[in-house]
């Protein structure tokens, strides 16, 4: 088993070249993924758009932007992230975030401020809707049959017909199913209320909570340290990997080289982010239901 490495890019530059340079370096170092920070009211570019900008200019590293569930429609999230997965050829992810800031509620003027428990419950619904929309196209829905003039097999598109406490979404999506089937869903978890209620594939946690989520992929968020500390943490924590918050990825170049020299880190050759993380193939729920019927 090899250690996974990630970086949380925390900069707020509007210079596209800055982001390109940083993520290209992550690509060259063989990092498994980069997350792009974002919040409502923050000075800085939209994280999903930044990830889309650097996607065609990189080849291996996973691209995981933060996108809030609190003020964003799940239909829009699903299409933006599916598009990112297409243009990155299966390297997209999504770090789920809620917004408890009263100013953001006031800015949008839609409703009263929600309590943390309600925000997480709403986020859980958003994840469910987004996942269903990603499945609403079967992999072979596009047929491009010139003889009959049929571009899509309508039987391969599915209404998700979701009705929950916060959303009612009919579907299907307007974007074909992502290359990964399901892009990697990640979440920052500082307690069981998050990891017990969100259907995420990957959790970012403080090092002291690393052993609390045994059935999921877990990356511990840690400051930049030397290779001895990283090796010690990995041996004692049981995590799958580490994520370093940085403005400049070059700060960990020497660390990555040393971890490779010690045989602790080996860049993956897998083409998709799901494969890199050892996640199972995403089975389309609607295709499965149709086959059973």
C-alpha positions as CSV (number, residue, x, y, z in Angstrom):
1,X,0.0,0.0,0.0
2,X,1.4,3.4,-1.0
3,X,0.7,6.7,0.7
4,X,-1.6,9.2,-1.0
5,X,-0.7,12.8,-1.1
6,X,-2.8,15.9,-1.8
7,X,-2.6,19.7,-1.5
8,X,-5.3,22.1,-0.5
9,X,-4.6,25.2,-2.6
10,X,-5.6,28.2,-0.5
11,X,-4.6,31.1,-2.7
12,X,-7.0,33.8,-3.9
13,X,-5.2,35.0,-7.1
14,X,-7.2,35.9,-10.2
15,X,-4.2,35.2,-12.3
16,X,-4.9,32.1,-14.4
17,X,-1.2,31.6,-14.9
18,X,-0.7,31.2,-11.1
19,X,-3.2,28.3,-10.9
20,X,-1.8,26.7,-14.0
21,X,1.7,26.8,-12.7
22,X,0.7,25.4,-9.3
23,X,-1.4,22.5,-10.7
24,X,1.2,21.6,-13.3
25,X,3.7,21.3,-10.5
26,X,1.3,19.0,-8.6
27,X,1.0,16.9,-11.8
28,X,4.8,16.7,-12.2
29,X,5.2,15.6,-8.5
30,X,2.7,12.9,-9.0
31,X,0.3,14.1,-6.3
32,X,-3.0,12.3,-6.2
33,X,-5.2,15.3,-6.1
34,X,-5.5,19.1,-5.5
35,X,-8.4,20.8,-3.8
36,X,-9.4,24.4,-4.6
37,X,-10.8,26.4,-1.7
38,X,-13.9,28.5,-2.0
39,X,-16.6,30.1,0.1
40,X,-19.3,32.6,-0.4
41,X,-18.1,36.2,0.0
42,X,-14.5,35.1,-0.3
43,X,-12.0,37.2,-2.4
44,X,-10.9,34.9,-5.1
45,X,-12.1,33.0,-8.3
46,X,-14.8,30.4,-8.4
47,X,-13.2,27.0,-7.6
48,X,-15.1,25.0,-10.1
49,X,-14.1,27.4,-12.9
50,X,-10.4,27.3,-11.8
51,X,-10.4,23.5,-11.9
52,X,-12.0,23.6,-15.4
53,X,-9.3,26.1,-16.5
54,X,-6.4,23.9,-15.5
55,X,-8.0,20.6,-16.5
56,X,-6.9,20.5,-20.2
57,X,-3.4,21.6,-19.2
58,X,-2.7,18.7,-16.8
59,X,-2.7,14.9,-17.3
60,X,-2.8,13.0,-14.0
61,X,-3.6,14.9,-10.9
62,X,-7.2,14.8,-9.5
63,X,-9.0,18.2,-9.5
64,X,-11.4,18.6,-6.6
65,X,-13.0,22.1,-6.2
66,X,-15.0,23.2,-3.2
67,X,-18.6,23.9,-4.0
68,X,-21.2,24.8,-1.4
69,X,-24.5,23.0,-1.2
70,X,-26.2,25.8,0.9
71,X,-26.9,28.3,-1.9
72,X,-26.3,26.3,-5.1
73,X,-29.0,24.2,-6.9
74,X,-28.0,20.5,-7.1
75,X,-28.9,20.4,-10.8
76,X,-26.3,23.2,-11.5
77,X,-23.7,21.4,-9.4
78,X,-24.2,18.1,-11.2
79,X,-23.8,19.6,-14.6
80,X,-20.7,21.7,-13.7
81,X,-19.0,18.7,-12.1
82,X,-19.9,16.3,-14.8
83,X,-18.5,18.8,-17.3
84,X,-15.3,19.0,-15.3
85,X,-15.0,15.2,-15.3
86,X,-15.4,15.1,-19.1
87,X,-12.8,17.8,-19.8
88,X,-10.3,16.3,-17.3
89,X,-11.0,12.7,-18.7
90,X,-12.1,11.3,-15.4
91,X,-10.1,13.3,-12.8
92,X,-12.8,15.3,-11.2
93,X,-14.0,15.4,-7.7
94,X,-16.1,17.7,-5.5
95,X,-15.4,18.9,-1.9
96,X,-18.8,19.5,-0.4
97,X,-19.2,22.5,1.9
98,X,-22.0,24.1,3.8
99,X,-22.3,27.8,4.5
100,X,-23.5,28.9,8.0
101,X,-22.5,32.6,7.4
102,X,-25.6,34.8,8.0
103,X,-24.1,37.3,5.5
104,X,-24.4,34.8,2.7
105,X,-28.0,34.1,3.5
106,X,-28.7,37.9,3.6
107,X,-26.8,38.4,0.3
108,X,-29.0,35.9,-1.5
109,X,-32.2,36.8,0.3
110,X,-33.8,33.4,-0.1
111,X,-34.6,32.2,3.4
112,X,-33.7,32.2,7.1
113,X,-30.3,31.1,8.3
114,X,-30.2,27.3,8.9
115,X,-28.7,25.6,11.9
116,X,-25.7,23.3,11.4
117,X,-27.7,20.1,11.7
118,X,-30.2,21.4,9.0
119,X,-27.3,22.5,6.8
120,X,-25.8,19.0,6.9
121,X,-29.1,17.4,6.2
122,X,-29.6,19.7,3.2
123,X,-26.1,18.8,2.0
124,X,-27.0,15.1,2.2
125,X,-29.9,15.7,0.0
126,X,-27.8,17.7,-2.5
127,X,-25.3,14.8,-2.7
128,X,-28.1,12.3,-3.3
129,X,-29.7,14.4,-6.1
130,X,-26.3,15.1,-7.7
131,X,-25.4,11.4,-7.7
132,X,-28.8,10.5,-9.2
133,X,-28.4,13.0,-11.9
134,X,-24.9,11.6,-12.8
135,X,-26.6,8.3,-13.2
136,X,-29.5,9.6,-15.2
137,X,-27.7,8.9,-18.5
138,X,-26.5,5.4,-19.0
139,X,-23.0,5.0,-20.4
140,X,-24.1,4.0,-23.8
141,X,-27.0,6.5,-24.1
142,X,-25.4,8.3,-27.1
143,X,-25.8,6.2,-30.2
144,X,-25.2,8.6,-33.1
145,X,-27.2,6.4,-35.5
146,X,-27.0,8.2,-38.8
147,X,-29.3,5.8,-40.6
148,X,-32.2,6.5,-38.3
149,X,-31.3,10.0,-37.3
150,X,-31.2,9.1,-33.7
151,X,-28.5,10.7,-31.6
152,X,-29.7,9.4,-28.2
153,X,-31.3,6.2,-27.1
154,X,-34.2,7.7,-25.1
155,X,-34.6,4.4,-23.2
156,X,-31.1,5.0,-21.7
157,X,-32.1,8.4,-20.1
158,X,-33.9,8.3,-16.8
159,X,-36.1,10.6,-14.8
160,X,-34.7,10.7,-11.2
161,X,-38.0,11.9,-9.8
162,X,-36.5,13.0,-6.5
163,X,-38.7,14.7,-3.9
164,X,-37.2,15.4,-0.6
165,X,-37.5,18.0,2.2
166,X,-35.4,20.6,0.5
167,X,-35.5,19.8,-3.3
168,X,-37.7,18.3,-5.9
169,X,-35.8,17.4,-9.1
170,X,-37.2,15.5,-12.1
171,X,-34.2,15.2,-14.4
172,X,-32.6,13.8,-16.4
173,X,-29.4,15.7,-16.5
174,X,-28.5,17.8,-19.6
175,X,-24.9,16.5,-19.5
176,X,-24.0,12.9,-20.4
177,X,-22.8,10.6,-17.6
178,X,-19.3,11.5,-16.4
179,X,-16.4,9.3,-17.5
180,X,-16.0,8.1,-13.9
181,X,-19.7,7.5,-13.6
182,X,-19.5,9.2,-10.2
183,X,-16.8,11.8,-9.7
184,X,-15.2,11.5,-6.3
185,X,-17.3,13.2,-3.5
186,X,-15.2,14.5,-0.6
187,X,-16.0,16.4,2.5
188,X,-14.2,18.1,5.4
189,X,-15.2,16.3,8.6
190,X,-14.5,17.7,12.1
191,X,-16.9,15.3,13.8
192,X,-19.2,12.3,13.4
193,X,-22.2,14.5,12.5
194,X,-20.6,15.0,9.1
195,X,-19.2,11.6,8.3
196,X,-22.3,9.8,9.6
197,X,-24.7,11.8,7.5
198,X,-22.9,12.6,4.2
199,X,-22.5,10.0,1.4
200,X,-18.9,11.0,0.6
201,X,-16.2,8.8,-0.9
202,X,-13.4,10.6,0.9
203,X,-13.1,12.6,4.1
204,X,-10.5,15.2,5.1
205,X,-10.1,15.1,8.9
206,X,-7.8,16.4,11.6
207,X,-5.0,13.9,12.3
208,X,-6.5,13.1,15.8
209,X,-9.8,11.9,14.1
210,X,-8.2,9.7,11.5
211,X,-9.2,6.4,13.1
212,X,-12.8,7.4,13.6
213,X,-14.0,6.6,10.0
214,X,-13.0,3.0,9.3
215,X,-15.1,2.3,6.3
216,X,-14.2,5.4,4.1
217,X,-11.1,6.8,2.5
218,X,-9.5,9.3,4.9
219,X,-6.9,11.9,4.3
220,X,-5.5,13.8,7.4
221,X,-5.0,17.5,7.0
222,X,-1.5,18.3,8.3
223,X,0.9,21.2,8.1
224,X,4.1,20.8,6.1
225,X,6.4,18.7,8.0
226,X,9.7,16.7,7.3
227,X,9.6,13.1,5.9
228,X,10.3,11.6,9.4
229,X,7.1,13.1,10.8
230,X,5.0,12.1,7.8
231,X,6.3,8.6,8.0
232,X,5.6,8.5,11.8
233,X,2.1,9.9,11.3
234,X,1.3,7.4,8.5
235,X,2.4,4.4,10.6
236,X,0.4,5.5,13.7
237,X,-2.7,7.0,12.2
238,X,-4.0,4.4,9.8
239,X,-5.0,7.1,7.2
240,X,-4.9,6.6,3.5
241,X,-3.1,9.9,2.8
242,X,-2.3,13.4,3.8
243,X,-3.4,16.8,2.5
244,X,-1.2,19.9,3.0
245,X,-2.7,23.4,2.9
246,X,-0.4,25.5,0.7
247,X,-0.3,28.6,-1.4
248,X,2.8,27.3,-3.2
249,X,3.2,23.6,-4.0
250,X,6.9,24.0,-4.5
251,X,7.2,24.1,-0.7
252,X,6.7,20.3,-0.6
253,X,8.8,19.3,-3.6
254,X,11.7,18.1,-1.4
255,X,9.3,16.3,0.9
256,X,7.7,14.4,-2.0
257,X,11.1,13.4,-3.4
258,X,12.2,12.1,0.0
259,X,9.0,10.1,0.5
260,X,9.6,8.5,-2.9
261,X,13.2,7.7,-2.1
262,X,12.0,5.9,1.1
263,X,9.4,4.0,-0.9
264,X,6.5,5.5,1.0
265,X,5.0,7.3,-2.0
266,X,4.7,6.1,-5.5
267,X,2.8,8.2,-8.1
268,X,-0.1,6.3,-9.5
269,X,-0.4,5.5,-13.2
270,X,-4.2,5.1,-13.0
271,X,-6.1,7.3,-15.4
272,X,-9.0,8.3,-13.2
273,X,-9.3,9.8,-9.7
274,X,-11.5,6.9,-8.6
275,X,-8.9,4.4,-9.7
276,X,-6.1,6.4,-8.1
277,X,-7.8,6.3,-4.8
278,X,-8.8,2.6,-5.1
279,X,-12.5,3.3,-5.1
280,X,-14.9,0.8,-6.7
281,X,-16.4,1.3,-10.1
282,X,-19.5,3.4,-10.0
283,X,-22.5,1.2,-10.9
284,X,-25.4,3.1,-12.6
285,X,-28.4,2.6,-10.4
286,X,-30.9,3.1,-13.2
287,X,-29.2,0.7,-15.6
288,X,-29.2,-1.9,-12.9
289,X,-32.9,-1.3,-12.2
290,X,-33.7,-1.5,-15.9
291,X,-31.9,-4.8,-16.2
292,X,-33.7,-6.3,-13.2
293,X,-37.1,-5.1,-14.6
